[in-house]
Amino acid sequence: MNHPASATPPPITEVPLFSRGKVRDVYDLGDTLLMVATDRLSAFDVVLPTPIPDKGAILTQLSVFWFQYLNVPSHFISADLKDLPAKLQKHSDYLRGRFMLVKKAKRFDVECVARGYLVGSGWKDYLATGKVCGHALRPGLKQCCKLDPPLFTPAAKNDVGHDENVDFAAMEKITSVDDAARLRKLTLDIYARARAYALTKGVIIADTKFEFGVVDGKTILIDEVLTPDSSRFWPAAGYAEGRDQDSFDKQYVRNYLNTLDWDKTYPGPELPAEVVAKTRQKYLEAFALLTGKEFRE
């Protein structure tokens, strides 16, 4: 199935563009922002030319689920079409299900990463140094083993290219000593709650990243939250340490791309229809398992 929203989106010119990320377009509504998730897919920090149909809507609706389930102070206001400004109502067909109205926050320029399993760049770091982002771990750990307690590993945000892993002392200089401690606690607390909930649904959240900002002097959760684009989701039934895991995230695309003769620089390769369909299905499976609902366009 090919959703019309996976085609080139209509230009939204009625309100100013606030920012355009790899996969999201954000518009300035004054005191609030309109965050629109496109069907663009980024891998290895390159936006691929092939969209994944419905991806933006699936991830937006999963974020909305988490904001409501977690019930922590956040930037989320509404994802209801009736709350769109009148001048944007003509874009309803495109925006339906893929937008959030959010508070405009002063962003902390750090990615707040919680790692609950030894995987990805953390595994590579451990093999090379015996540490993960400065956290010394005991020798002999296996790939994808559970880390208990989970690790907090911040990264300095770069609007272009990779975010840069930093140690906690460097984070304190980017934010402040008090803010760094607060963000670490929030990150690990939210991750622990989400991980426990997901496990009851048969999903392991191996790691995730959060962003935070400040509104009226209060620290709040912002951006997307606990989606397959910001997290590593594994089916719990097939989990075993010591090897790669099946996943519900875009690791499937990364694995395909790693089979190609591509130097991971722009422009990225087109994705075959089979890879697009399988990736979409993985996003749908994660959505259904975690929310208990089938995705509706």
C-alpha positions, -999 to +999 in steps of 0.1 A: +000+000+000+013+034-008-001+062+013-003+096-005+014+112+024+046+093+015+048+113-016+063+148-017+044+167+010+025+199+000+043+231+008+032+247+040+037+284+034+011+299+057+034+298+088+072+303+090+095+272+089+112+270+123+136+242+114+140+213+090+156+182+104+165+149+087+130+135+091+109+163+106+097+198+096+089+222+124+068+254+119+067+285+141+032+293+155+044+320+179+043+306+214+039+271+201+054+249+173+039+226+147+060+195+145+054+174+114+070+140+109+076+132+073+081+097+058+118+105+052+142+079+065+177+087+077+205+061+080+241+067+089+231+104+091+221+104+054+185+111+043+177+083+019+159+091-013+132+064-007+105+073+019+088+047+041+050+050+036+032+061+068+064+062+088+059+098+101+023+090+112+033+058+129+061+074+149+040+105+158+012+084+171+036+062+191+052+094+206+017+106+215+010+073+232+041+076+253+036+112+263+001+103+275+013+070+292+043+085+309+024+116+321+056+136+328+059+173+321+064+176+283+060+199+254+030+179+240-002+199+236-023+182+210-024+160+179-060+167+171-069+182+138-095+205+154-067+222+173-048+232+141-049+269+133-077+277+108-052+287+081-036+252+082-068+232+080-065+229+042-035+207+049-055+183+070-052+154+046-014+155+048-011+165+085-036+139+098-018+116+123+017+130+116+017+163+135+020+175+171+013+209+185+040+215+211+052+241+235+082+261+224+110+252+248+146+263+253+164+231+244+193+216+263+220+209+236+225+174+248+211+140+238+202+121+270+209+085+262+199+055+284+217+023+276+202-009+291+220-034+269+256-036+255+250-030+218+259-008+189+285+019+195+286+009+232+296-026+223+324-013+200+336+010+227+336-018+252+356-041+229+382-013+223+385+002+258+366-019+283+344+011+289+312+026+274+314+063+271+337+065+301+318+040+322+342+011+332+326-023+329+338-057+341+356-078+316+340-107+298+307-092+290+288-105+259+273-086+230+237-075+238+240-084+275+217-065+299+233-036+318+220-034+353+218-006+363+214+011+329+240+036+319+235+073+312+257+084+283+251+120+271+260+133+237+265+169+226+240+178+199+252+186+165+226+199+141+247+186+112+262+151+113+267+128+143+260+139+178+293+136+198+295+113+229+307+133+259+314+124+295+293+137+323+318+164+333+316+178+298+278+177+299+279+197+332+298+224+312+272+224+284+242+226+308+251+232+345+260+209+373+224+210+387+208+206+352+231+177+343+221+158+375+184+165+369+186+154+333+204+122+342+178+113+368+149+121+345+164+100+317+170+070+338+137+072+356+117+076+323+137+048+307+131+024+336+093+030+335+092+026+297+114-005+297+093-022+324+060-014+305+074-025+271+086-058+286+050-066+296+042-062+258+070-085+247+093-057+236+128-050+250+138-013+248+176-018+246+184+019+246+168+052+238+176+089+237+156+118+251+157+155+247+147+180+273+140+217+273+129+245+297+095+263+297+087+288+324+116+276+344+106+240+344+125+211+327+102+192+303+105+163+279+106+174+243+110+160+207+098+125+198+099+099+225+105+062+225+100+055+188+119+031+166+139+061+153+151+071+187+153+037+204+164+001+198+134-022+201+139-060+202+113-088+204+117-103+239+108-138+228+138-141+206+164-124+228+197-141+236+230-124+245+261-130+225+247-121+191+228-096+171+191-093+178+161-091+156+147-056+158+116-034+153+136-004+143+156+008+112+184-016+119+169-037+092+176-009+067+211-004+081+219-041+077+207-039+040+228-008+034+259-025+049+257-051+021+261-024-006+292-007-020+282+026-005+305+049+015+277+062+037+279+097+023+252+117+004+235+108-018+221+076-003+210+047-024+173+040-034+158+012-013+142-018-030+104-023-026+110-053-004+132-034+021+106-006+022+078-030+029+097-049+055+108-017+073+072-004+073+060-037+087+085-035+115+073-001+125+037-013+125+046-043+146+063-021+172+033+003+173+007-025+177+027-043+204+034-012+225+000+006+222-022-025+220-039-009+189-036-014+152-023+017+133-049+037+116-041+062+089 
